[in-house]
Structure formats: C-alpha cells, structure tokens
C-alpha cells in the first residue's frame, strides 16, 4: 500500500517537474514570458516570478529525489 502511494506521488511530481522546467526561460525567452517573467528581466536581473518558479522547481526536484530513493529502498 505504501509503495503504491509513493509511486503515485512520484509520477505526479515527475509530471509537475517537466512542466516547471518548461516554464523556465532560456536564452530566447521561454514559457515564463507568458506569466510576466520576461517583463523586467533585462533591466532588473530576475523577477519575483522567476525566483518563485526557481523555488518551486527546487522543491519539486527534492521531492522527486526523495521519492526515487524511497522507491529504491522499498523495492529492495
């Protein structure tokens, strides 16, 4: 039962992580420009939208790493 729960969380976080990485702006802009990420990026460095997107991506990647390690130890 616990393994199924961790697998469900792992799949949801992995899909969320793909979406969050696609939102990041690269050299040519990115999908984050749609949400106001590119409005002041050239003048002020990074905006609060980009900072929050970075934080959410880091949290999602940590959850992904922990669920990966949890599955490794559960299936051993």
C-alpha positions in Angstrom: 0.0 0.0 0.0 2.8 2.4 0.9 4.7 1.6 -2.3 1.6 2.4 -4.4 1.3 5.8 -2.7 4.9 6.6 -3.2 4.6 5.6 -6.9 1.6 7.9 -7.4 3.4 10.8 -5.7 6.5 10.1 -7.8 4.5 10.2 -11.1 2.7 13.4 -10.2 5.9 15.1 -9.1 7.7 14.0 -12.2 5.0 15.4 -14.5 5.0 18.6 -12.4 8.7 18.8 -12.7 8.6 18.5 -16.5 6.0 21.3 -16.6 8.1 23.6 -14.3 11.3 23.1 -16.3 9.4 24.0 -19.5 8.2 27.2 -17.8 11.8 28.4 -17.2 13.1 31.0 -19.6 16.1 30.1 -21.7 18.2 32.2 -24.0 15.4 33.1 -26.3 12.6 33.7 -23.7 10.5 30.7 -22.7 7.1 29.9 -21.5 7.6 32.0 -18.4 7.3 35.1 -20.5 3.6 34.4 -20.7 3.2 34.9 -17.0 5.3 38.1 -16.7 8.7 36.5 -16.3 10.3 38.4 -19.1 8.9 41.9 -18.4 11.7 43.3 -16.3 14.3 40.6 -16.7 16.6 42.6 -18.9 16.7 45.6 -16.6 16.4 44.1 -13.1 18.0 40.7 -13.3 15.4 38.1 -12.3 11.9 39.0 -11.3 9.9 37.6 -8.4 8.0 35.3 -10.8 11.3 33.7 -11.8 12.5 33.5 -8.2 9.3 31.8 -7.1 9.5 29.5 -10.2 13.0 28.5 -9.2 12.0 27.8 -5.6 9.0 25.7 -6.7 11.2 23.8 -9.1 13.8 23.1 -6.4 11.2 21.8 -4.0 9.7 19.6 -6.7 13.1 18.2 -7.6 13.8 17.4 -3.9 10.5 15.6 -3.6 11.4 13.7 -6.8 14.8 12.7 -5.4 13.3 11.6 -2.1 10.6 9.5 -3.7 13.2 8.0 -6.0 15.3 6.9 -3.0 12.2 5.7 -1.2 11.3 3.5 -4.1 14.8 2.1 -4.3 14.8 1.1 -0.7 11.2 -0.2 -0.7 11.7 -2.4 -3.7 15.0 -3.8 -2.4 
